[in-house]
Amino acid sequence: MHTGLFHEIDFEKDQKWSGHLGIPFSIDRSPYYQLKIPIFRIKNGAGPKLLLMAGNHGDEYEGEIALTRLYRRLDAKDVKGEITILPFANWPAVMAARRRSPLDEGNLNRAFPGDAAGTPTFRLAHFLEHELFPRHEVVFDIHSGGTSMAHVPCALIERQGTPEMFGHALRLMEGLGMPFAFVAENGATAPTSMAAAARAGAIGLSGEFGGGGTVTPQTMALTARAIDRLLLALGLVQAPVLGPHAPVERATELLALQSHAQAVFATRRGWFEPAVMVGTRVAAGDIAGWYHNFERPELPEEVLRFPADGIVISQRLHTDSQSGDCLVQVGRALSRDELPAR
């Protein structure tokens, strides 16, 4: 039991177990309501300890589907170590097909280190950072672009921890077999799950595995392959669970996203027409798209240009845009010389 959050997880028992996290939160319909968040455990003896999570944002579905499928397929006898699965972390957001929770408008990936006495999103973040993350050696938080963004499939780590921990995270990230990966620069105090994992002493892995509030055969295949490759790399299983998989065609290309200057933002109401697809290699000054003004159709469209060289990693899917919306982001190539010593 944890302040503001209840569970019946037995972390010491060898078993395949399913249950719920419970967060009391009085609502109009039900004064003694508890938010019930599904959680699974598979433990078989001593070994690596891995936390797999998805649904940090509710409208990102690759991880949610892949992790529930993993639990159904995996038997305790096939595991050497411990796997905890939290497939729908922000459960109210998942059920509402939203990025944020409708209970408190909480964005879980901006809520760490949380608050044990706060609203549900912040209570969950507090439990994750202070109780669940510290019990695991690796945390893999699976994301996608959500309803409003197309995103190139890629893995992610943050530049956190000791050089040794960063080096281990980098090797695990490259081992996922994704075409691209980038190193984020959010800092040790960031309110993200990856920064929270580092503060808890765990290696944090993440990534964007799709986008658009949907899944495709390609994005599901990449997600399943990444999960299996991580399980195998850690020695938790001896054979793929979600495979067989297509072979990895090339080494992961490292990218860096270090500045807001690598993105194009809307500064007024407009209608965005992209010029290229995500994954395109571009140069600074190339045309990123056109910004139309339907309220003044006699005026020419505004030409938008990429602010930097690199790969288009994300792009807004909704044509109708408001001031402040991110329209496109470019990840620049990251050389090995820029990485911390390992």
Solvent accessible surface area in square Angstrom, and as a share of the most:
residue,aa,sasa,rsa
1,M,172,0.77
2,H,33,0.15
3,T,102,0.59
4,G,18,0.17
5,L,0,0.00
6,F,77,0.32
7,H,26,0.12
8,E,153,0.68
9,I,15,0.08
10,D,64,0.33
11,F,19,0.08
12,E,136,0.61
13,K,112,0.47
14,D,76,0.39
15,Q,40,0.18
16,K,73,0.31
17,W,51,0.18
18,S,63,0.40
19,G,13,0.13
20,H,94,0.42
21,L,0,0.00
22,G,2,0.02
23,I,0,0.00
24,P,44,0.28
25,F,49,0.21
26,S,77,0.50
27,I,37,0.19
28,D,160,0.83
29,R,185,0.67
30,S,32,0.20
31,P,87,0.54
32,Y,204,0.77
33,Y,52,0.20
34,Q,66,0.30
35,L,6,0.03
36,K,101,0.43
37,I,1,0.00
38,P,18,0.11
39,I,0,0.00
40,F,30,0.12
41,R,4,0.01
42,I,0,0.00
43,K,22,0.09
44,N,53,0.27
45,G,29,0.28
46,A,88,0.69
47,G,29,0.28
48,P,30,0.19
49,K,74,0.31
50,L,0,0.00
51,L,0,0.00
52,L,0,0.00
53,M,0,0.00
54,A,0,0.00
55,G,1,0.01
56,N,1,0.01
57,H,5,0.02
58,G,0,0.00
59,D,8,0.04
60,E,4,0.02
61,Y,52,0.20
62,E,1,0.01
63,G,2,0.02
64,E,7,0.03
65,I,63,0.32
66,A,2,0.01
67,L,0,0.00
68,T,20,0.12
69,R,88,0.32
70,L,0,0.00
71,Y,29,0.11
72,R,159,0.58
73,R,127,0.46
74,L,2,0.01
75,D,62,0.32
76,A,27,0.21
77,K,157,0.67
78,D,63,0.32
79,V,3,0.02
80,K,126,0.53
81,G,0,0.00
82,E,16,0.07
83,I,0,0.00
84,T,0,0.00
85,I,0,0.00
86,L,0,0.00
87,P,0,0.00
88,F,38,0.16
89,A,0,0.00
90,N,5,0.03
91,W,63,0.22
92,P,14,0.09
93,A,0,0.00
94,V,15,0.08
95,M,119,0.53
96,A,43,0.33
97,A,61,0.47
98,R,84,0.31
99,R,96,0.35
100,R,103,0.38
101,S,1,0.01
102,P,59,0.37
103,L,51,0.25
104,D,35,0.18
105,E,77,0.35
106,G,5,0.05
107,N,29,0.15
108,L,0,0.00
109,N,19,0.10
110,R,121,0.44
111,A,3,0.02
112,F,6,0.02
113,P,68,0.43
114,G,21,0.20
115,D,68,0.35
116,A,21,0.17
117,A,93,0.72
118,G,18,0.17
119,T,55,0.32
120,P,3,0.02
121,T,6,0.04
122,F,80,0.33
123,R,34,0.13
124,L,5,0.03
125,A,0,0.00
126,H,39,0.17
127,F,0,0.00
128,L,0,0.00
129,E,13,0.06
130,H,94,0.42
131,E,32,0.14
132,L,0,0.00
133,F,0,0.00
134,P,65,0.41
135,R,100,0.36
136,H,7,0.03
137,E,90,0.40
138,V,4,0.02
139,V,0,0.00
140,F,0,0.00
141,D,0,0.00
142,I,2,0.01
143,H,12,0.05
144,S,5,0.03
145,G,9,0.09
146,G,2,0.02
147,T,60,0.35
148,S,35,0.23
149,M,34,0.15
150,A,22,0.17
151,H,23,0.10
152,V,8,0.04
153,P,19,0.12
154,C,0,0.00
155,A,0,0.00
156,L,24,0.12
157,I,1,0.01
158,E,12,0.05
159,R,68,0.25
160,Q,25,0.11
161,G,57,0.54
162,T,74,0.43
163,P,63,0.40
164,E,123,0.55
165,M,56,0.25
166,F,4,0.02
167,G,0,0.00
168,H,71,0.32
169,A,8,0.06
170,L,0,0.00
171,R,132,0.48
172,L,15,0.07
173,M,0,0.00
174,E,44,0.20
175,G,26,0.25
176,L,1,0.00
177,G,4,0.04
178,M,1,0.00
179,P,33,0.21
180,F,16,0.07
181,A,0,0.00
182,F,9,0.04
183,V,0,0.00
184,A,7,0.06
185,E,68,0.31
186,N,81,0.42
187,G,35,0.34
188,A,63,0.49
189,T,127,0.74
190,A,8,0.06
191,P,52,0.33
192,T,13,0.08
193,S,2,0.01
194,M,9,0.04
195,A,0,0.00
196,A,0,0.00
197,A,0,0.00
198,A,23,0.18
199,R,90,0.33
200,A,23,0.18
201,G,50,0.49
202,A,1,0.01
203,I,14,0.07
204,G,13,0.12
205,L,0,0.00
206,S,7,0.04
207,G,1,0.01
208,E,33,0.15
209,F,1,0.00
210,G,4,0.04
211,G,18,0.17
212,G,27,0.26
213,G,26,0.25
214,T,72,0.42
215,V,48,0.28
216,T,58,0.34
217,P,122,0.77
218,Q,117,0.52
219,T,13,0.07
220,M,28,0.12
221,A,58,0.45
222,L,20,0.10
223,T,0,0.00
224,A,15,0.12
225,R,24,0.09
226,A,0,0.00
227,I,1,0.00
228,D,1,0.00
229,R,89,0.32
230,L,2,0.01
231,L,0,0.00
232,L,66,0.33
233,A,67,0.52
234,L,28,0.14
235,G,26,0.25
236,L,0,0.00
237,V,5,0.03
238,Q,152,0.68
239,A,62,0.48
240,P,72,0.45
241,V,27,0.15
242,L,17,0.08
243,G,23,0.22
244,P,140,0.88
245,H,55,0.25
246,A,71,0.55
247,P,111,0.70
248,V,53,0.31
249,E,168,0.75
250,R,115,0.42
251,A,87,0.68
252,T,14,0.08
253,E,41,0.18
254,L,9,0.05
255,L,0,0.00
256,A,1,0.00
257,L,38,0.19
258,Q,72,0.32
259,S,57,0.37
260,H,154,0.69
261,A,72,0.56
262,Q,14,0.06
263,A,10,0.08
264,V,19,0.11
265,F,84,0.35
266,A,4,0.03
267,T,116,0.68
268,R,83,0.30
269,R,96,0.35
270,G,0,0.00
271,W,30,0.10
272,F,4,0.02
273,E,73,0.33
274,P,57,0.36
275,A,40,0.31
276,V,38,0.22
277,M,145,0.65
278,V,39,0.22
279,G,30,0.29
280,T,46,0.27
281,R,157,0.57
282,V,13,0.08
283,A,46,0.36
284,A,58,0.45
285,G,35,0.34
286,D,63,0.33
287,I,62,0.31
288,A,0,0.00
289,G,0,0.00
290,W,67,0.24
291,Y,5,0.02
292,H,50,0.22
293,N,42,0.21
294,F,119,0.50
295,E,123,0.55
296,R,118,0.43
297,P,105,0.66
298,E,116,0.52
299,L,83,0.41
300,P,117,0.74
301,E,77,0.35
302,E,79,0.35
303,V,67,0.38
304,L,17,0.08
305,R,130,0.47
306,F,4,0.02
307,P,58,0.37
308,A,23,0.18
309,D,87,0.45
310,G,11,0.11
311,I,2,0.01
312,V,0,0.00
313,I,1,0.00
314,S,1,0.01
315,Q,10,0.04
316,R,35,0.13
317,L,85,0.42
318,H,79,0.35
319,T,68,0.40
320,D,60,0.31
321,S,0,0.00
322,Q,95,0.42
323,S,72,0.47
324,G,53,0.51
325,D,36,0.19
326,C,30,0.18
327,L,1,0.01
328,V,0,0.00
329,Q,41,0.18
330,V,0,0.00
331,G,0,0.00
332,R,71,0.26
333,A,65,0.50
334,L,12,0.06
335,S,55,0.35
336,R,120,0.44
337,D,137,0.71
338,E,70,0.31
339,L,18,0.09
340,P,41,0.25
341,A,84,0.65
342,R,137,0.50
